[in-house]
Amino acid sequence: NTEEIDAFGAEMIDRFGPLPEEVKHLLKIVFIKALCRKANVEKLDAGPKGVVIHFRKREFSNPVGLVTFIGEQGSLAKIRPDHSVVFVRDWPTPEKRLAGSAVVMTQLARLAEKAA
């Protein structure tokens, strides 16, 4: 889970000192994957213009919360006909894509937890 990933990163810093950028990126990716599992996300495609999220079996545990969240985003989010969700953002660098994906997935994971 996400808490264990944070603890693992802290333990690595305690043992080996400051982490190389590649390890930081790897931990961020593992963190995002854990959030994807919580939110039933099958695939996440992040690019310079934002992120597209595909749900397993086109299902989300809190559909009302998801629609409300998308509505709050205004023109920066929409649902595609294939039931994937697009969040339009400006992420020109890989670092911004990782950080932005983590923020979006944290919000979706919280929505999913509210349904549980």
Secondary structure by P-SEA (a helix, b strand, c coil): caaaaaaaaaaaaaccccccaaaaaaaaaaaaaaaaaaacccbbbbcccbbbbbccccccccaaaaaaaaaaaccccccccccbbbbbbbcccaaaaaaaaaaaaaaaaaaaaaac
